[in-house]
Amino acid sequence: MRRTTLALLRVVSELISIGVVGAAIYVLIDILAAELKGLPSYVFDVAKAAVIIGAGVAGAKALGDFIISVLRPKIGDRAYAVGNTFKVLGYIAAITAGFLKIGATSQIALLGGTVAGIVLGLALQPTLGNLFAGILIIATNFVRVGDVVRVLNWQVPYQWALNPPYKYFSPDYIHPGFKGKVVEVNLFYTVVVTDQGNELKIPNSILLGGAVVDESTSQWSQQRIVNVRVELPLSVIDVDKLEGQIRELLSDLDVRGVYLNEQSDKDYVIVLVRLAVPRGDDWRLVKSEALKRLLKMRAELIKANERGYLCLTKGVCS
């Protein structure tokens, strides 16, 4: 409660400051208009419109930040969506008020002209593209604060790490893109914190123009399927009984399939186990536990059949 009160006092003081500064500049423009009668009146209207837009944008941002600070302890990261939506509506209202002020005089038509309109349109194309893309992202929940996503876009270059060829088969799925948690979605860019802890800022037009893999278990899926691979010597296993042994070993986990995935060479086979992880559970812990048990099983099989393993696999016969 104390924190909310302090935040309220802070935003009220900030709004008062914005109002006082805006009103002072507005009055100053009126004084200058009375003194400088030689200048066209629309010049002062444009200046007033800029004051209105600036004060409106600053006020909307202050209120939006206040909403986020109040709601975040209650609803978590979703508070950003509420606060950012309020900011968008405030920005639109401020810009509209500014344009109405500019349109109050007929002389303003002479200010732009066809050439100026084309120049401004081309100059602002990237900015406006990001602005409208940001509005669409926020309105449609294309990505939301708190989502764990992987961004796939040729405009965000991604370099694979150089690994030995066999490591290509190590990941469950290969998506050449940056993975991280969405921490902010504003009007012009989206902030993603990568697995390495780096802050990645992506322009909204690029984000909306690419593909996003949602890795936070979306509303359409109730579980996640993970793959666990382990290499076993052919000299110590019975391929006919192997599936039953593994299912019994992992009986408390949700095993969806056990497969002899491939023969790595003439003496080894790679076994693939597919596990379903319930929504909300940490799939890394489940995968780690399954792999640990499989490695222990391999060690026990080698120890129980040490003679055959050394002779048939290692070529050490005695």
C-alpha positions in Angstrom: 0.0 0.0 0.0 2.8 2.4 0.9 4.5 1.7 -2.4 1.3 2.4 -4.3 0.8 5.7 -2.5 4.4 6.8 -3.3 3.9 5.8 -6.9 0.7 7.8 -7.0 2.3 10.9 -5.5 5.2 10.6 -8.0 2.9 10.3 -11.0 0.7 13.2 -9.8 3.7 15.4 -9.3 5.0 14.4 -12.7 1.7 15.2 -14.4 1.6 18.6 -12.6 5.1 19.4 -13.8 4.2 18.4 -17.4 1.0 20.5 -17.2 2.8 23.6 -15.8 5.7 23.4 -18.3 3.2 22.8 -21.2 1.0 25.7 -20.1 4.0 28.0 -19.7 5.2 27.3 -23.2 1.7 27.6 -24.6 1.3 31.1 -23.0 4.8 32.0 -24.3 3.7 31.1 -27.8 0.7 33.4 -27.5 3.0 36.3 -26.3 5.3 35.7 -29.2 2.4 35.7 -31.6 1.3 39.1 -30.3 4.8 40.5 -30.6 5.7 39.0 -34.0 2.7 39.9 -36.0 4.7 39.7 -39.2 4.8 35.9 -39.1 1.9 33.8 -40.4 -0.4 32.6 -37.7 -0.2 29.0 -38.8 3.5 28.9 -37.6 2.3 29.5 -34.0 -0.5 27.0 -34.5 2.1 24.4 -35.4 4.1 25.3 -32.3 1.0 24.9 -30.1 0.2 21.6 -31.7 3.7 20.4 -30.9 3.3 21.5 -27.3 -0.1 19.6 -27.1 1.4 16.4 -28.6 4.5 16.6 -26.4 2.6 17.1 -23.2 0.0 14.5 -24.1 2.7 11.9 -24.9 4.6 12.6 -21.8 1.5 12.4 -19.6 0.3 9.2 -21.2 3.8 7.6 -20.7 3.8 8.7 -17.0 0.3 7.2 -16.4 1.1 4.0 -18.3 4.3 3.5 -16.2 2.1 4.1 -13.1 -0.4 1.5 -14.2 2.4 -1.1 -14.8 4.0 -0.4 -11.4 0.6 -0.9 -9.6 -0.6 -4.0 -11.5 2.7 -5.9 -11.8 2.7 -7.2 -8.2 -0.8 -8.5 -8.8 -0.9 -9.9 -12.4 2.8 -10.1 -13.1 4.1 -9.5 -16.7 0.6 -9.0 -18.0 0.7 -5.6 -16.5 3.0 -4.4 -19.3 0.3 -5.3 -21.8 -2.3 -3.2 -19.9 0.1 -0.3 -19.4 1.4 -0.3 -23.0 -2.2 -0.4 -24.4 -3.0 2.7 -22.3 0.1 4.4 -23.6 -0.9 3.7 -27.2 -4.4 5.1 -26.7 -2.9 8.2 -25.0 -0.4 8.7 -27.8 -3.2 8.5 -30.4 -5.3 10.9 -28.4 -2.4 13.4 -28.1 -1.5 13.2 -31.8 -5.2 13.6 -32.8 -5.5 16.7 -30.6 -2.4 18.2 -32.1 -3.7 17.6 -35.7 -7.0 19.2 -34.8 -5.1 22.2 -33.6 -3.1 22.4 -36.8 -6.3 21.9 -38.9 -8.0 24.8 -37.2 -6.6 27.2 -39.8 -6.9 27.0 -43.5 -3.4 28.4 -44.0 -1.9 25.1 -42.8 -2.6 23.6 -46.2 0.2 25.8 -47.6 2.7 24.4 -45.0 2.9 20.9 -46.3 2.2 20.9 -50.0 2.5 17.8 -52.2 6.3 17.8 -52.3 6.7 18.2 -48.5 4.1 15.4 -48.0 6.0 13.0 -50.2 9.3 13.8 -48.5 7.9 13.5 -45.0 6.2 10.2 -45.9 9.4 8.7 -47.3 11.4 10.0 -44.3 9.0 8.7 -41.7 8.3 5.3 -43.4 10.5 3.2 -41.1 9.2 5.0 -38.0 5.6 4.8 -39.0 6.1 1.1 -40.0 7.4 0.3 -36.6 4.6 2.4 -35.0 1.8 0.6 -36.7 3.5 -2.8 -36.3 3.8 -2.1 -32.6 0.1 -1.3 -32.4 -0.8 -4.5 -34.2 1.6 -6.6 -32.0 0.0 -5.2 -28.8 -3.5 -5.4 -30.0 -3.3 -9.0 -31.3 -0.9 -10.4 -28.7 1.4 -11.5 -31.5 4.0 -11.7 -28.7 3.4 -10.9 -25.0 5.5 -9.9 -22.1 6.7 -13.1 -20.4 6.6 -15.3 -23.5 9.7 -17.4 -24.3 10.2 -17.1 -28.0 12.6 -17.7 -30.8 12.8 -15.0 -33.5 13.3 -16.3 -37.0 14.0 -13.5 -39.5 16.7 -13.0 -42.1 17.0 -9.3 -41.0 18.2 -10.5 -37.5 21.3 -12.5 -38.5 22.0 -15.6 -36.5 25.2 -17.6 -36.5 25.3 -21.3 -35.5 28.1 -22.4 -33.2 30.7 -24.5 -34.9 30.4 -28.0 -33.5 31.5 -31.5 -34.5 29.2 -33.0 -37.1 27.6 -35.5 -34.8 26.4 -32.6 -32.5 24.0 -31.6 -35.3 21.7 -34.3 -34.0 22.0 -33.3 -30.4 19.3 -30.6 -30.2 15.7 -31.7 -30.2 14.8 -29.2 -32.9 16.9 -26.8 -34.8 15.5 -23.3 -35.3 18.2 -20.8 -36.5 17.2 -17.8 -34.5 17.6 -15.9 -31.2 15.8 -17.4 -28.2 14.8 -15.4 -25.1 12.1 -14.0 -22.9 10.0 -11.0 -24.0 10.3 -8.3 -21.3 8.9 -5.3 -23.1 6.7 -4.5 -26.1 6.5 -0.8 -26.9 5.4 1.2 -29.9 8.6 1.0 -31.8 10.6 -2.0 -30.8 10.4 -5.2 -28.7 12.9 -6.1 -26.0 14.0 -9.8 -25.7 16.4 -11.0 -23.1 18.3 -13.9 -24.6 19.4 -17.1 -22.8 22.9 -15.5 -22.4 21.4 -12.6 -20.6 21.9 -10.1 -23.4 19.2 -7.5 -24.2 18.0 -7.8 -27.8 16.0 -4.9 -29.2 14.0 -5.8 -32.4 12.2 -3.2 -34.5 8.5 -4.1 -34.5 8.2 -4.1 -38.3 11.0 -6.7 -38.5 9.4 -8.8 -35.7 6.0 -8.7 -37.3 7.4 -9.4 -40.7 9.2 -12.6 -39.6 8.2 -15.8 -37.8 8.2 -16.4 -34.0 8.4 -19.8 -32.4 6.6 -19.8 -29.0 8.6 -22.0 -26.7 6.7 -21.2 -23.5 4.0 -23.8 -24.1 1.2 -21.9 -25.7 -2.5 -22.1 -25.1 -2.9 -24.7 -27.9 -0.6 -27.3 -26.3 -1.0 -29.0 -23.0 2.4 -30.6 -23.0 5.9 -30.5 -24.5 7.6 -33.5 -26.2 11.3 -33.8 -25.6 13.8 -36.3 -27.1 16.5 -38.1 -25.1 19.3 -39.9 -27.0 21.8 -42.3 -25.6 24.4 -44.5 -27.4 24.6 -48.1 -26.3 27.1 -50.9 -27.3 25.4 -53.6 -29.3 27.5 -56.2 -27.4 25.7 -55.6 -24.1 22.1 -55.2 -25.1 19.3 -57.4 -26.3 17.5 -55.3 -29.0 14.3 -57.3 -28.6 14.1 -56.6 -24.8 15.6 -53.1 -24.8 12.3 -51.2 -25.2 10.7 -53.0 -22.3 13.8 -52.4 -20.1 13.7 -48.7 -20.9 10.0 -48.3 -20.3 10.3 -50.0 -16.9 13.3 -47.8 -16.0 11.3 -44.7 -16.9 7.9 -46.0 -15.7 7.2 -42.8 -13.6 7.7 -40.6 -16.6 5.4 -40.2 -19.6 7.2 -42.2 -22.2 5.7 -41.7 -25.7 8.1 -43.9 -27.6 11.4 -45.8 -27.6 13.2 -46.2 -30.9 16.4 -47.6 -32.2 17.1 -44.3 -33.9 20.3 -45.1 -35.9 23.5 -47.1 -35.8 26.3 -44.8 -35.1 28.9 -47.4 -36.3 29.0 -51.1 -36.4 29.4 -51.6 -32.7 26.9 -48.9 -31.3 23.3 -48.0 -31.7 21.6 -44.7 -30.7 18.4 -45.1 -28.8 15.8 -42.3 -28.9 13.3 -41.9 -26.1 10.4 -39.4 -26.5 9.0 -38.0 -23.3 5.9 -35.8 -22.7 6.3 -33.1 -20.2 3.1 -31.6 -18.6 2.5 -27.9 -19.1 4.2 -25.8 -16.5 6.9 -28.4 -15.6 10.5 -27.8 -16.4 11.3 -30.0 -19.3 15.1 -29.7 -18.7 14.7 -31.4 -15.3 12.7 -34.3 -16.9 15.2 -34.7 -19.7 18.1 -34.6 -17.3 16.6 -37.2 -15.0 15.8 -39.6 -17.9 19.3 -39.2 -19.4 20.9 -39.8 -16.0 19.0 -43.1 -15.6 19.8 -44.2 -19.1 23.6 -43.6 -18.5 23.5 -45.5 -15.3 21.7 -48.4 -17.1 24.5 -48.3 -19.8 27.2 -48.5 -17.1 25.4 -51.4 -15.4 25.0 -53.3 -18.7 28.7 -52.9 -19.6 29.7 -54.0 -16.1 27.4 -57.1 -16.2 28.7 -58.0 -19.7 32.2 -56.7 -19.4 33.9 -59.6 -21.0 31.8 -59.5 -24.1 32.0 -55.7 -24.2 35.8 -55.7 -24.1 36.1 -58.4 -26.7 33.3 -57.5 -29.2 33.4 -53.7 -28.9 36.9 -52.9 -27.8 38.7 -55.8 -29.4 40.4 -56.9 -26.2 39.8 -60.6 -25.9 41.5 -62.8 -23.4 
